[in-house]
C-alpha cells in the first residue's frame, strides 16, 4: 500500500487555523516538535476500546497524517469502552466514524481508512510505504505477533498495547519492554510466538526492544453466575474483548491504554528525526 502526501495543501489559511487549534501543543513540545508531529505518518491498527482513544489523542495533538485500519462496525455492546459507540453510529464502520471525528477536530487532517483486518499474510500490503510509526491495538495473537516481527525487521517505529480487559485500575499502567510484561495472557502468548517463530531472544535477560503499554494488575473474570473472580474459567476458549462474552472492560482503563500509547508514540516521533530508523530497533534484533 502506498500513500501520497501533498505539501501544497499548506495554505496561509491552513497555517493560521493550525496555529490557533494547536498552539497549546506548540507550547508543550516547541515549534520543531510540532513540525515533526505534523508531518509524521502514524498508522493505528485496531480501532476499538484502545485504538479509538489513541486516534482521538493523536488528532488533538496536531498530527495531520493518520491511517486507521480495522474491518469492524460499531456495535451497541461497544458503549462501555469505545469512543465511537454512540446512537446514530451503530452498524457503521469504525474507521469511517473515527475519520469523520478527526476531521471535526482538524478540518485539514489527512486521515485515510482501510476497512480490513491485518493478518500475518497481508501486513506489507496494509502498511503505507511511508509509515513513520505504528500503534498496535490488535487483540488477535497471530496478527499481533506478525505485526511486531514485521515492524522490527523493517525498523518501523512501534508501540504495542497489551490487553485492557478485566482491569479496573488505570494507575497501574506502565510502558515496558515486551520481554518484561506480567499478568497479561495476550502478551504472554505473543512473546512465546515471537521466540518460537521469529527468532526473538529466548534468554530472559535480553530485551525485545519493543515498547508495550501494559498493566501489572491481576485480571477479573466473570464467574458465569453474574459475579466476578480472579480465577480464569476453564472453558478452553481464548478470552478477548468482543461484542458478547469475554472480558469485561471499562472506558477509564481502555482510554488510559489508548492515551498512554499515543503519548509514547508522540515522544518517539519527536525524539527521532523523520527518515531515520527507530533507535530501539538496533537492540536485540531477531
Secondary structure, 3 states (H helix, E strand, C coil): CCCCCCHHHCCHHHHHHHHHHHHHHHHHHHHHHHHHHHHCCEEEECCCCCHHHHHHHHHCCCCCEEEEECCCECCHHHCCCCCCCCCCCCCCEHHHHHHHHHHHHCCCCEEEEECCCCCCCCHHHHCCCCCCEEEECCCCHHHHHHHHHHHHHHCCEEEEECCCCCCCCHHHEEEEEHHHCCCCHHHHHHHHHHHHHCCCCCCCCCCCCCEEEEECCCCCEECCCCCEECCCCCCCCCCCECCCCECCCCHHHHHHHHHHHHHHHHHHHHHCCCCCCCHHHHCCCC
